């Protein structure tokens, strides 16, 4: 059977998407969240699960996959391999889903946008659970749509299993179940409500072993989470990030954002004209996109937990809408031009992500290597930030715990925030200066101003008063200070 032009185009899209997600997969250093992941996941399985239960705020499924992946080696490539695989598999699954919702042309365009999405590439190259969550939500939505259309038991069964896997990947996966429930209410097919309710009951029964742990994790988030309260512009910024990611250069933002707003405006006008004739697939795309966004935004006024990365699965609904709008919304020539501008802007943001150190992860690997090469007998390395302390635990385990120390006094650890629980689960044990310095001949002070900046600067001032500074190096935005300790 000869391949059609569409199949060749799809093959090109899938290969391009895979290549973009694999390109420089191990190039950037692991950053704080990734370091926590790998330091927890590399431990023996019972110890890993215990640390996650007592210190993390996420379910264990991603860490189980990461635990297996790290058996390939302690490298950035091995750490990010799980996310790469699930992100790459999401491309054909997304295409199949949008083709069922809408049509072939919309699915091809939407998948093409997803393939070059800087936001999706970012999490395909991060040792965290968000790419995996996106895949399970796609699977959950795919089988939900099948079950909603034909009512077959096997589709309800696969929907339930995908839902359970999503909930065991991230605690906020229920936001995407909420999106499907809202669609079910809008669609109004009451014959499907009963099997949908049974699927809920079965899924939460399978989740029962985790419920008690989930309550404890929720209390840790309540005790102190780093996210700021939402602002009126938070929703607009979230939509912008879902398309261009955090790496878009400033000069690109006005052009790309204008094209997005123009396309969305014509899409909304077209949907308003359709009225009751809006296809059900469009409604499902709308609820998948908007329900998690608005739900978490409202919840954030009670507890600030509005972080854009949890909306990676919601971006699938947005890309489906953009693909449909480019193909169908009038004026078509203008919307297709806007789609081309968005595509080019995405490529510009991707190029910036790959090659601009200012938007990349902190160079913690380079910092660790540089300091480790200069450490002499009698030296100690002291960290004012937990991120650099974790980096030394991972990249220079030979220096820990006899040489590399995390300085006590970080307000996050003093106030028992979620960050403190996570740091302890990764193995951090803060020590006061009085325990670290008495036997030291020289001190290397590593200052990564990634949080609690005033506190960290006060520690630098204290070291400057106590000891003689001999050297100051800077790698990225991290300061490396060397002091001679007076006898």
Secondary structure in CASP SS format (residue, H / E / C, confidence):
PFRMAT SS
TARGET T0000
AUTHOR 0000-0000-0000
METHOD secondary structure of the structure
MODEL  1
X C 1.00
X C 1.00
X C 1.00
X C 1.00
X H 1.00
X H 1.00
X H 1.00
X H 1.00
X H 1.00
X H 1.00
X H 1.00
X H 1.00
X H 1.00
X H 1.00
X H 1.00
X H 1.00
X H 1.00
X H 1.00
X H 1.00
X H 1.00
X H 1.00
X H 1.00
X C 1.00
X C 1.00
X C 1.00
X C 1.00
X C 1.00
X C 1.00
X C 1.00
X C 1.00
X C 1.00
X H 1.00
X H 1.00
X H 1.00
X H 1.00
X H 1.00
X H 1.00
X H 1.00
X H 1.00
X H 1.00
X H 1.00
X C 1.00
X C 1.00
X C 1.00
X H 1.00
X H 1.00
X H 1.00
X H 1.00
X H 1.00
X H 1.00
X H 1.00
X H 1.00
X H 1.00
X H 1.00
X H 1.00
X C 1.00
X C 1.00
X C 1.00
X C 1.00
X C 1.00
X H 1.00
X H 1.00
X H 1.00
X H 1.00
X H 1.00
X H 1.00
X H 1.00
X H 1.00
X H 1.00
X H 1.00
X H 1.00
X H 1.00
X C 1.00
X C 1.00
X C 1.00
X H 1.00
X H 1.00
X H 1.00
X H 1.00
X H 1.00
X H 1.00
X H 1.00
X H 1.00
X H 1.00
X H 1.00
X H 1.00
X H 1.00
X H 1.00
X H 1.00
X H 1.00
X H 1.00
X H 1.00
X H 1.00
X H 1.00
X H 1.00
X H 1.00
X H 1.00
X H 1.00
X H 1.00
X H 1.00
X H 1.00
X C 1.00
X C 1.00
X H 1.00
X H 1.00
X H 1.00
X H 1.00
X H 1.00
X H 1.00
X H 1.00
X H 1.00
X H 1.00
X H 1.00
X H 1.00
X H 1.00
X C 1.00
X C 1.00
X H 1.00
X H 1.00
X H 1.00
X H 1.00
X H 1.00
X H 1.00
X H 1.00
X C 1.00
X C 1.00
X C 1.00
X C 1.00
X C 1.00
X H 1.00
X H 1.00
X H 1.00
X H 1.00
X H 1.00
X H 1.00
X H 1.00
X H 1.00
X H 1.00
X H 1.00
X H 1.00
X H 1.00
X H 1.00
X H 1.00
X H 1.00
X H 1.00
X H 1.00
X H 1.00
X H 1.00
X H 1.00
X H 1.00
X C 1.00
X C 1.00
X H 1.00
X H 1.00
X H 1.00
X H 1.00
X H 1.00
X H 1.00
X H 1.00
X H 1.00
X H 1.00
X H 1.00
X H 1.00
X H 1.00
X H 1.00
X H 1.00
X H 1.00
X C 1.00
X C 1.00
X C 1.00
X H 1.00
X H 1.00
X H 1.00
X H 1.00
X H 1.00
X H 1.00
X H 1.00
X H 1.00
X H 1.00
X H 1.00
X H 1.00
X H 1.00
X H 1.00
X H 1.00
X H 1.00
X H 1.00
X H 1.00
X C 1.00
X C 1.00
X H 1.00
X H 1.00
X H 1.00
X H 1.00
X H 1.00
X H 1.00
X H 1.00
X H 1.00
X H 1.00
X H 1.00
X H 1.00
X H 1.00
X H 1.00
X H 1.00
X H 1.00
X H 1.00
X H 1.00
X C 1.00
X H 1.00
X H 1.00
X H 1.00
X H 1.00
X H 1.00
X H 1.00
X H 1.00
X H 1.00
X H 1.00
X H 1.00
X H 1.00
X H 1.00
X H 1.00
X H 1.00
X H 1.00
X H 1.00
X C 1.00
X C 1.00
X C 1.00
X C 1.00
X C 1.00
X C 1.00
X C 1.00
X C 1.00
X C 1.00
X C 1.00
X H 1.00
X H 1.00
X H 1.00
X H 1.00
X H 1.00
X H 1.00
X H 1.00
X H 1.00
X H 1.00
X H 1.00
X H 1.00
X C 1.00
X C 1.00
X C 1.00
X C 1.00
X C 1.00
X H 1.00
X H 1.00
X H 1.00
X H 1.00
X H 1.00
X H 1.00
X H 1.00
X H 1.00
X H 1.00
X H 1.00
X H 1.00
X H 1.00
X H 1.00
X H 1.00
X H 1.00
X H 1.00
X H 1.00
X H 1.00
X H 1.00
X H 1.00
X H 1.00
X H 1.00
X H 1.00
X H 1.00
X H 1.00
X H 1.00
X H 1.00
X H 1.00
X C 1.00
X C 1.00
X H 1.00
X H 1.00
X H 1.00
X H 1.00
X H 1.00
X H 1.00
X H 1.00
X H 1.00
X H 1.00
X H 1.00
X H 1.00
X H 1.00
X H 1.00
X H 1.00
X H 1.00
X H 1.00
X H 1.00
X H 1.00
X H 1.00
X H 1.00
X C 1.00
X C 1.00
X C 1.00
X C 1.00
X C 1.00
X C 1.00
X C 1.00
X C 1.00
X H 1.00
X H 1.00
X H 1.00
X H 1.00
X H 1.00
X H 1.00
X H 1.00
X H 1.00
X H 1.00
X H 1.00
X H 1.00
X H 1.00
X H 1.00
X H 1.00
X H 1.00
X H 1.00
X H 1.00
X H 1.00
X H 1.00
X H 1.00
X H 1.00
X C 1.00
X C 1.00
X C 1.00
X H 1.00
X H 1.00
X H 1.00
X H 1.00
X H 1.00
X H 1.00
X H 1.00
X H 1.00
X H 1.00
X H 1.00
X H 1.00
X H 1.00
X H 1.00
X H 1.00
X H 1.00
X H 1.00
X H 1.00
X H 1.00
X H 1.00
X H 1.00
X H 1.00
X H 1.00
X H 1.00
X H 1.00
X C 1.00
X H 1.00
X H 1.00
X H 1.00
X C 1.00
X C 1.00
X C 1.00
X C 1.00
X H 1.00
X H 1.00
X H 1.00
X H 1.00
X H 1.00
X H 1.00
X H 1.00
X H 1.00
X H 1.00
X H 1.00
X H 1.00
X C 1.00
X C 1.00
X C 1.00
X C 1.00
X E 1.00
X E 1.00
X E 1.00
X E 1.00
X E 1.00
X C 1.00
X C 1.00
X H 1.00
X H 1.00
X H 1.00
X H 1.00
X H 1.00
X H 1.00
X H 1.00
X H 1.00
X H 1.00
X H 1.00
X C 1.00
X H 1.00
X H 1.00
X H 1.00
X C 1.00
X C 1.00
X C 1.00
X C 1.00
X E 1.00
X E 1.00
X E 1.00
X E 1.00
X C 1.00
X C 1.00
X C 1.00
X H 1.00
X H 1.00
X H 1.00
X H 1.00
X C 1.00
X C 1.00
X C 1.00
X H 1.00
X H 1.00
X H 1.00
X H 1.00
X H 1.00
X H 1.00
X H 1.00
X H 1.00
X C 1.00
X C 1.00
X C 1.00
X C 1.00
X C 1.00
X E 1.00
X C 1.00
X H 1.00
X H 1.00
X H 1.00
X H 1.00
X C 1.00
X C 1.00
X C 1.00
X C 1.00
X C 1.00
X E 1.00
X E 1.00
X E 1.00
X E 1.00
X E 1.00
X E 1.00
X E 1.00
X C 1.00
X C 1.00
X C 1.00
X C 1.00
X H 1.00
X H 1.00
X H 1.00
X H 1.00
X H 1.00
X H 1.00
X H 1.00
X H 1.00
X H 1.00
X H 1.00
X H 1.00
X H 1.00
X H 1.00
X H 1.00
X C 1.00
X E 1.00
X E 1.00
X E 1.00
X E 1.00
X E 1.00
X E 1.00
X E 1.00
X E 1.00
X C 1.00
X C 1.00
X E 1.00
X E 1.00
X E 1.00
X E 1.00
X E 1.00
X E 1.00
X E 1.00
X C 1.00
X C 1.00
X C 1.00
END
